[in-house]
Every structure is written in C-alpha cells, then in structure tokens.
Amino acid sequence: MIAAVLFAIAVLHTFSTKFFAHLAHLQPRHAGLWHLLGEVEVVFGFWAFVLIAVMVTLSGKDAAVSYLESRSFTEPLFVLVIMVIAASRPILHGVLAVVRAAARLIPIPTELAVYFLCLSAVPLLGSFITEPAAMTLAAILLRDAYFSSRISRPLQYVTLGVLFVNVSIGGTLTQFAAPAVLMVAAKWQWDTLFMITNLGWKSAAAVLINAAVATWLFRYELYAKAQLKVNNGSQGAVPAFVTAVHLAFLIGVVIFAHHAVVFMGLFLFFLGFTEAYKQHQDRLFLREALMVAFFLAGLVTLGGLQQWWLQIALSDVNATSLYFIATALTAVTDNAALTYLGSLVEGISPAFKYALVAGAVTGGGLTVIANAPNPAGFSILKGYFLDDAISPLYLFLAALPPTCLAIFAFQLL
C-alpha cells in the first residue's frame, strides 16, 4: 500500500514539474532545489529512494537490498548505452544523410520531407534498431532542423506528441524492439511474421498518416524555419570507417540488448574508441542518458510493487474493454510493466493478448512515463520549451489525436 501511494505521488509529481520550474524563478534563493524537483528524469528516482528508505525503516536493510537485487535494471542500462551511441556524431551524420537522400525522392519541398521522415521513417526504423535508438535519433534531428529555429508552441507540442505516439507504435514490426512487446514475445511465441501481420502493418499505416497530417498542418512554418543541418557542434566530414565502427557498436548493442554484461562491455570499448578518434566526435550524451536511465531505474523500483492492483485491473474483462483499459493505464505506468504483468495471467486467449499489447503501445505517447524511450526525447527537446519545461497537459492533448488514429487502426483495420 505504501508503494502504491508513493507511485501515485510520483505520477502526480511528473505532472507538476512545470510548477517547480516556475518556483525556481520566483524563489532564486532555493532555485537549485526547485530545479532539481522540476526535472522529470529525477522524479521516479527520487520517490524510489523514498520507497527504499521506508523499506529499510519498516523491514530492515536486508529486505530492502534483497528487493533491489530482485529487480532487473537491464532496460535502464540498455537505454543509457543506446542513447549515447545513437547520439554520436558519426551515427547522426549517417542517418541525416540517408534522411536527406530519401527526402529528395519525395515530391514535396525538402524542408517538409525531412520533417515527415523524422516522424515516420525514423520511428518505424525503431523496429530494427530499437525504440530508444529511434527516439534519440529522431529527437536530435528534429531539434537541430526545427526546434533550434524557435518554432511556435503549437508546432512544438504537436511534433512531440506525434513523435511519442509514432515511436511507441512504430516498434511493432518486430518482436524485439518495443519494450511492451519484448516483455511477452518469448512467452507467447510471437515472431516477426506474427508481429507484421497482426500489429505491424496497422502501426505503419497510423505512423504514416500521423506524420503526414502534422506535416500538412504546419507546412508553411516548417518551410520557413527549417535549418537542414546538424548543429551539434559538428565540424568536418566523418571518415567512413569511423561511421562503420560506430554502426557496428550500435548493432552489437541491439543484438545483445538482453545481456547487460555484454552490451556494457561493448559500451566501454565504444568509449575507448571515441577517445582514440575524438577529433571526429562531439560531446557524448552521457549526462542526458544517465538522467534517463535514473528515471527508468526509479520506475522499475517503484513499479515492482504495483502488481497487486494492476493484475486486478487487467483480469476478468473482455478483449475490447481490456484494450481501452490498457491504453488508459499505460498513461500512468510504463507500458512494458503493464504487458509483463498481463503476461502473468494464465489461460488467456489470443484476443486478450492482442488487446493488451495493442492497448499498451497505443497509449505509449500520452505521457512521459508511458513508454521507456519517451524520457530520452523529453530530455533532448525540453530545453526549447518555455521555462525549459514541457507541460504534461499540453503533451497529453497533442498526443491525443494521433493516439485516436492508432485506436482506429488497431480496432477497425
């Protein structure tokens, strides 16, 4: 019960970060504290610390340590590693070159085509390089090409909402890229063919329509303000062999995504390589990635004690009701945790399985905590919003239309 209360407080805290950011301006004497509490990435880690302190007080140190050791922190570590590698200059230059080449094949102005591809092709690419990598790449490309030009607030929030939704549903072409799918794929024996035929093609249709609508609605502003270059401090061309090595590290980390001992070793080699060829590197995204990993680790710690009420919410309902329940619950809890808990229910039908996973990925763009990659995009783009804070309400409202389109795709196609 204490864990559930702390989880609820943490969720409310995520919706209040803009308030703390505003307090930092009103009370400069304590601005450091308010800025700390106003960081979304800090919220769940902070309340997870409170939970562990309570466990130590009530149950003793051994019980608290035993609980922490029972949790799997592979996903936060993976997101940390994939963010740093995907955000490196060689990978960014390579992806931008591919995006611009593809944009020239689309019969619309390049300024619009690049935006469309960042919201469609890159999220769909997440089915192969994983959603955290796709989120990182798309957010950085959008930041450098559009957000750095101080685009309007409506365009900012619509872009963020569509990006979050499209990354969440865009990872369903395979069984290993979306965290919500990954949690159940092995147990339910879902392979890539199953994913494409049952979920993937519907997701792809929704992703393309969402991106097309956003591009059309803001076509004039996008055309006027686009800056089609990577600003990241990058100077000069990156040698092909350096890009190839970075790509090899990225692929290796994706292949061993479930084995922290392997991908962390690869990451250490990667850090050594970037130091050896630092003339071809920009500042690595270590701080941003560590903050996102801290957020996810806190979510894992708090989420581990929410099973009792989540399973009650997911049991004894029909498939259609379950779909909408899963979509709603995802907004206030990580969708991977939701599908994992649903997989613990025995004797469920194929319709139940489809509804649970489809609902979990559908709601993955409504809030920052709904999908594991969202904090990565949030961390990269938040500095361009008013007061360096993203309004949870405006994000929810901006993500609602693309979410409704995803509902239409999963329920009626």
C-alpha positions as CSV (number, residue, x, y, z in Angstrom):
1,M,0.0,0.0,0.0
2,I,2.8,2.4,0.8
3,A,4.5,1.6,-2.6
4,A,1.2,2.3,-4.4
5,V,0.8,5.6,-2.6
6,L,4.4,6.6,-3.4
7,F,3.8,5.6,-7.0
8,A,0.7,7.8,-7.2
9,I,2.6,10.7,-5.7
10,A,5.4,10.2,-8.3
11,V,2.9,10.2,-11.1
12,L,1.4,13.5,-9.8
13,H,4.9,14.9,-9.4
14,T,5.6,14.3,-13.1
15,F,2.5,16.4,-13.9
16,S,3.8,19.2,-11.6
17,T,7.3,19.7,-12.9
18,K,6.4,22.9,-14.7
19,F,5.2,24.3,-11.3
20,F,8.6,23.6,-9.7
21,A,10.4,25.2,-12.7
22,H,8.3,28.3,-12.2
23,L,9.1,28.3,-8.4
24,A,12.8,28.4,-9.3
25,H,12.2,31.8,-10.9
26,L,10.1,33.1,-8.0
27,Q,12.5,31.9,-5.3
28,P,16.0,32.2,-6.6
29,R,17.5,31.5,-3.1
30,H,16.3,27.9,-3.4
31,A,16.4,27.7,-7.2
32,G,18.7,24.7,-7.1
33,L,16.2,22.6,-5.1
34,W,13.2,23.7,-7.3
35,H,15.2,23.0,-10.5
36,L,16.0,19.5,-9.1
37,L,12.4,18.7,-8.3
38,G,11.4,20.2,-11.6
39,E,13.4,17.6,-13.6
40,V,11.1,14.9,-14.8
41,E,14.1,12.5,-15.0
42,V,14.6,12.9,-11.3
43,V,11.0,12.2,-10.2
44,F,10.8,8.4,-10.1
45,G,14.4,8.0,-8.9
46,F,13.7,10.4,-6.0
47,W,10.5,8.6,-5.0
48,A,12.2,5.2,-5.4
49,F,14.8,6.4,-2.9
50,V,11.9,7.3,-0.5
51,L,10.5,3.8,-1.0
52,I,13.8,2.1,-0.2
53,A,14.2,4.4,2.9
54,V,10.7,3.3,4.1
55,M,11.6,-0.4,3.4
56,V,14.8,-0.1,5.4
57,T,12.8,1.5,8.3
58,L,10.0,-1.0,8.3
59,S,11.6,-4.2,7.2
60,G,15.3,-3.7,7.6
61,K,18.3,-3.3,5.4
62,D,18.5,-6.9,4.2
63,A,14.9,-6.8,3.0
64,A,15.4,-3.6,1.1
65,V,18.6,-4.8,-0.6
66,S,17.0,-8.1,-1.4
67,Y,14.2,-6.3,-3.1
68,L,16.5,-4.2,-5.2
69,E,18.5,-7.2,-6.2
70,S,15.3,-8.9,-7.4
71,R,14.6,-6.2,-9.9
72,S,16.1,-6.2,-13.4
73,F,17.8,-3.0,-14.4
74,T,18.8,-4.2,-17.8
75,E,16.4,-1.9,-19.6
76,P,17.7,1.3,-18.0
77,L,21.2,0.3,-18.7
78,F,20.4,-0.5,-22.3
79,V,18.7,2.8,-22.8
80,L,21.7,4.6,-21.3
81,V,24.1,2.8,-23.8
82,I,21.9,3.1,-26.9
83,M,21.3,6.8,-26.3
84,V,25.0,7.6,-26.1
85,I,25.9,5.6,-29.2
86,A,22.9,6.7,-31.3
87,A,23.5,10.4,-30.5
88,S,27.2,10.3,-31.5
89,R,28.3,12.5,-34.4
90,P,29.1,9.6,-36.9
91,I,25.7,8.0,-36.4
92,L,23.8,11.3,-36.6
93,H,25.7,12.3,-39.8
94,G,24.9,9.0,-41.4
95,V,21.2,9.0,-40.5
96,L,20.8,12.6,-41.6
97,A,22.5,11.8,-45.0
98,V,20.1,8.9,-45.5
99,V,17.1,11.0,-44.5
100,R,18.0,13.9,-46.8
101,A,18.6,11.5,-49.7
102,A,15.2,9.9,-49.1
103,A,13.6,13.4,-48.8
104,R,14.8,14.2,-52.3
105,L,12.8,11.3,-53.6
106,I,9.5,12.7,-52.1
107,P,7.8,15.2,-54.4
108,I,7.5,17.9,-51.8
109,P,9.9,20.6,-50.5
110,T,12.9,19.1,-48.7
111,E,12.0,21.1,-45.6
112,L,8.7,19.3,-45.3
113,A,10.0,15.9,-46.5
114,V,12.7,15.8,-43.8
115,Y,10.1,16.6,-41.1
116,F,7.8,13.9,-42.4
117,L,10.6,11.3,-42.4
118,C,11.7,12.2,-38.9
119,L,8.2,11.5,-37.7
120,S,7.6,8.4,-39.8
121,A,10.6,6.6,-41.2
122,V,12.8,7.0,-38.2
123,P,10.1,5.8,-35.7
124,L,9.5,2.8,-38.0
125,L,13.3,2.2,-38.1
126,G,12.9,1.7,-34.3
127,S,11.5,-1.8,-35.1
128,F,15.1,-2.8,-36.1
129,I,17.4,-0.5,-34.1
130,T,15.1,-0.5,-31.0
131,E,12.8,2.3,-29.9
132,P,15.2,4.1,-27.6
133,A,17.7,4.5,-30.5
134,A,15.0,5.7,-32.9
135,M,13.7,8.2,-30.3
136,T,17.2,9.6,-29.8
137,L,17.9,9.9,-33.5
138,A,14.5,11.5,-34.3
139,A,14.6,13.9,-31.4
140,I,18.1,15.1,-32.3
141,L,17.3,15.5,-36.0
142,L,14.1,17.4,-35.1
143,R,16.0,19.6,-32.6
144,D,18.7,20.6,-35.0
145,A,16.5,21.1,-38.0
146,Y,13.4,22.7,-36.5
147,F,13.4,23.3,-32.7
148,S,16.6,25.3,-32.8
149,S,14.8,27.8,-35.0
150,R,12.4,28.6,-32.2
151,I,9.3,27.2,-33.8
152,S,5.8,28.0,-32.4
153,R,4.5,26.3,-29.3
154,P,1.7,24.5,-31.1
155,L,4.2,23.0,-33.6
156,Q,6.5,22.1,-30.7
157,Y,3.8,20.1,-28.8
158,V,2.2,18.6,-31.9
159,T,5.7,17.4,-33.0
160,L,6.4,15.9,-29.6
161,G,3.0,14.3,-29.3
162,V,3.2,12.7,-32.8
163,L,6.8,11.6,-32.2
164,F,6.0,9.9,-28.9
165,V,3.0,8.1,-30.3
166,N,4.7,7.1,-33.5
167,V,7.8,5.7,-31.7
168,S,5.5,3.7,-29.4
169,I,3.5,2.1,-32.2
170,G,6.3,2.1,-34.8
171,G,8.3,-0.5,-32.9
172,T,5.8,-3.3,-33.5
173,L,7.1,-4.5,-36.9
174,T,9.4,-6.9,-34.9
175,Q,9.2,-8.7,-31.6
176,F,12.4,-7.3,-30.0
177,A,12.3,-3.5,-30.4
178,A,9.3,-2.3,-28.5
179,P,9.7,-2.8,-24.7
180,A,5.9,-3.6,-24.4
181,V,6.3,-6.4,-27.0
182,L,9.6,-7.6,-25.7
183,M,8.1,-8.5,-22.3
184,V,5.7,-11.0,-23.8
185,A,7.1,-12.1,-27.1
186,A,9.1,-15.1,-25.9
187,K,6.4,-16.5,-23.6
188,W,3.6,-16.1,-26.2
189,Q,5.9,-17.2,-29.0
190,W,5.4,-14.1,-31.2
191,D,7.9,-13.8,-34.0
192,T,8.4,-11.1,-36.6
193,L,6.0,-12.6,-39.1
194,F,3.3,-12.6,-36.4
195,M,4.1,-9.0,-35.5
196,I,3.9,-7.7,-39.1
197,T,0.7,-9.5,-40.0
198,N,-1.2,-8.7,-36.7
199,L,0.2,-5.4,-35.5
200,G,2.9,-4.0,-37.7
201,W,1.1,-3.1,-40.8
202,K,-1.6,-1.3,-38.8
203,S,1.0,0.6,-36.9
204,A,2.8,1.6,-40.1
205,A,-0.4,2.9,-41.6
206,A,-1.1,5.0,-38.5
207,V,2.5,6.3,-38.3
208,L,2.5,7.5,-41.9
209,I,-0.9,9.2,-41.6
210,N,0.0,10.9,-38.3
211,A,3.3,12.2,-39.8
212,A,1.5,13.3,-43.0
213,V,-1.2,15.2,-41.1
214,A,1.3,17.0,-38.8
215,T,3.4,18.0,-41.9
216,W,0.5,19.3,-43.8
217,L,-0.9,21.3,-40.8
218,F,2.3,23.2,-40.3
219,R,3.7,23.2,-43.8
220,Y,4.2,26.9,-44.0
221,E,6.0,27.3,-40.7
222,L,8.2,24.2,-41.4
223,Y,9.1,25.6,-44.8
224,A,10.0,29.0,-43.4
225,K,12.0,27.9,-40.4
226,A,13.8,24.6,-41.3
227,Q,17.6,24.5,-40.8
228,L,18.7,21.3,-42.5
229,K,22.0,20.7,-40.9
230,V,23.3,19.0,-37.8
231,N,24.2,21.8,-35.4
232,N,25.6,19.6,-32.6
233,G,29.0,21.4,-32.8
234,S,29.9,19.2,-35.7
235,Q,32.7,20.3,-38.0
236,G,34.0,18.5,-41.0
237,A,33.2,15.2,-42.6
238,V,33.4,11.9,-40.6
239,P,35.5,9.2,-42.2
240,A,33.6,6.2,-43.4
241,F,35.5,3.7,-41.3
242,V,34.6,5.7,-38.1
243,T,30.9,5.7,-39.0
244,A,31.2,1.9,-39.8
245,V,32.7,1.2,-36.4
246,H,30.0,3.2,-34.6
247,L,27.3,1.4,-36.6
248,A,28.9,-1.9,-35.6
249,F,28.8,-0.9,-31.9
250,L,25.1,0.1,-32.3
251,I,24.2,-3.2,-34.0
252,G,26.2,-5.2,-31.4
253,V,24.4,-3.5,-28.5
254,V,21.0,-4.2,-30.2
255,I,21.8,-7.8,-30.7
256,F,22.8,-8.3,-27.1
257,A,20.1,-6.0,-25.7
258,H,19.0,-8.5,-23.1
259,H,22.6,-9.2,-21.8
260,A,23.8,-6.3,-19.8
261,V,27.2,-7.9,-19.2
262,V,27.8,-8.0,-22.9
263,F,26.5,-4.6,-24.1
264,M,28.1,-2.8,-21.1
265,G,31.4,-4.3,-22.2
266,L,30.8,-3.1,-25.8
267,F,30.0,0.3,-24.4
268,L,33.3,0.5,-22.6
269,F,35.1,-0.4,-25.9
270,F,33.0,2.3,-27.6
271,L,34.1,5.0,-25.1
272,G,37.7,4.0,-25.7
273,F,37.2,4.3,-29.5
274,T,35.6,7.7,-29.2
275,E,38.6,8.9,-27.2
276,A,41.0,7.5,-29.7
277,Y,39.2,9.4,-32.5
278,K,37.9,12.3,-30.6
279,Q,38.6,14.7,-33.5
280,H,35.5,13.1,-35.2
281,Q,33.3,13.2,-32.1
282,D,31.1,15.8,-30.4
283,R,30.3,15.8,-26.6
284,L,28.8,12.5,-25.8
285,F,25.3,12.4,-24.4
286,L,26.4,10.9,-21.1
287,R,24.6,13.3,-18.7
288,E,21.3,13.1,-20.6
289,A,21.5,9.4,-20.9
290,L,22.3,8.9,-17.3
291,M,19.4,11.0,-16.3
292,V,17.0,9.0,-18.4
293,A,18.5,5.8,-17.0
294,F,17.9,7.1,-13.5
295,F,14.3,7.8,-14.4
296,L,13.7,4.3,-15.7
297,A,15.5,2.7,-12.8
298,G,13.2,4.5,-10.4
299,L,10.2,3.4,-12.4
300,V,11.5,-0.2,-12.2
301,T,11.9,0.1,-8.5
302,L,8.5,1.6,-7.8
303,G,6.7,-0.5,-10.4
304,G,7.8,-3.8,-9.0
305,L,5.3,-3.4,-6.1
306,Q,2.3,-2.4,-8.2
307,Q,1.5,-5.9,-9.4
308,W,-1.4,-6.4,-6.9
309,W,-3.6,-3.7,-8.3
310,L,-2.6,-3.9,-12.0
311,Q,-3.4,-7.5,-12.3
312,I,-6.8,-6.9,-10.7
313,A,-7.4,-4.2,-13.3
314,L,-6.5,-6.5,-16.2
315,S,-8.4,-9.6,-15.1
316,D,-12.0,-10.6,-15.9
317,V,-12.6,-8.1,-18.7
318,N,-13.4,-8.7,-22.4
319,A,-10.8,-8.0,-25.1
320,T,-12.3,-4.7,-26.2
321,S,-12.6,-3.3,-22.7
322,L,-9.1,-4.6,-22.0
323,Y,-7.7,-2.7,-24.9
324,F,-9.0,0.7,-23.7
325,I,-8.1,-0.2,-20.1
326,A,-4.5,-0.9,-21.2
327,T,-4.4,2.3,-23.2
328,A,-5.5,4.3,-20.2
329,L,-3.3,2.6,-17.7
330,T,-0.3,3.0,-19.9
331,A,-0.5,6.8,-19.5
332,V,0.2,6.4,-15.8
333,T,2.6,3.5,-15.8
334,D,5.3,2.1,-18.1
335,N,3.7,0.0,-20.9
336,A,6.4,-2.7,-20.6
337,A,5.5,-3.2,-16.9
338,L,1.8,-3.4,-17.9
339,T,2.3,-6.1,-20.5
340,Y,4.7,-8.0,-18.3
341,L,2.1,-8.1,-15.5
342,G,-0.6,-9.1,-18.0
343,S,1.6,-12.0,-19.2
344,L,1.5,-13.4,-15.7
345,V,-2.3,-14.1,-16.0
346,E,-2.7,-17.7,-17.0
347,G,-5.1,-19.3,-19.6
348,I,-5.7,-16.1,-21.6
349,S,-7.0,-16.0,-25.1
350,P,-5.2,-14.7,-28.3
351,A,-7.7,-11.8,-28.3
352,F,-6.7,-10.9,-24.7
353,K,-3.0,-11.0,-25.7
354,Y,-3.6,-8.8,-28.8
355,A,-5.8,-6.3,-26.8
356,L,-3.2,-6.0,-24.0
357,V,-0.2,-5.3,-26.2
358,A,-2.1,-3.1,-28.8
359,G,-3.5,-1.1,-26.0
360,A,-0.2,-0.7,-24.2
361,V,1.6,0.6,-27.3
362,T,-1.4,2.8,-28.3
363,G,-1.2,4.8,-25.0
364,G,2.6,5.0,-25.1
365,G,2.7,8.6,-26.3
366,L,0.3,10.2,-23.9
367,T,2.7,10.9,-21.1
368,V,6.5,10.9,-20.5
369,I,6.3,7.8,-18.3
370,A,4.1,5.8,-20.7
371,N,6.9,4.4,-22.8
372,A,10.6,3.8,-21.9
373,P,12.1,5.8,-24.8
374,N,9.9,8.9,-24.0
375,P,12.3,10.3,-21.4
376,A,15.0,10.3,-24.0
377,G,13.1,12.5,-26.4
378,F,11.9,14.6,-23.5
379,S,15.5,15.2,-22.3
380,I,16.7,16.2,-25.7
381,L,13.9,18.6,-26.6
382,K,12.8,20.2,-23.3
383,G,15.4,23.0,-23.4
384,Y,13.5,24.6,-26.4
385,F,10.2,24.8,-24.5
386,L,9.0,27.8,-22.3
387,D,10.9,27.7,-18.9
388,D,12.7,24.6,-20.1
389,A,9.7,22.6,-19.1
390,I,7.2,20.6,-21.1
391,S,3.6,20.8,-19.9
392,P,2.2,17.3,-19.3
393,L,-1.3,18.6,-20.1
394,Y,-0.3,20.1,-23.4
395,L,1.7,17.0,-24.3
396,F,-1.4,14.8,-23.5
397,L,-3.7,17.0,-25.6
398,A,-1.2,17.0,-28.5
399,A,-0.7,13.2,-28.4
400,L,-4.5,12.6,-28.2
401,P,-5.3,12.9,-31.9
402,P,-2.5,10.6,-33.1
403,T,-3.5,8.2,-30.3
404,C,-7.1,8.2,-31.5
405,L,-5.8,7.3,-35.0
406,A,-3.8,4.4,-33.6
407,I,-7.0,3.3,-31.8
408,F,-8.8,3.3,-35.1
409,A,-6.0,1.3,-36.8
410,F,-5.8,-1.4,-34.1
411,Q,-9.5,-1.7,-33.6
412,L,-11.1,-1.3,-37.0
413,L,-8.4,-2.3,-39.6
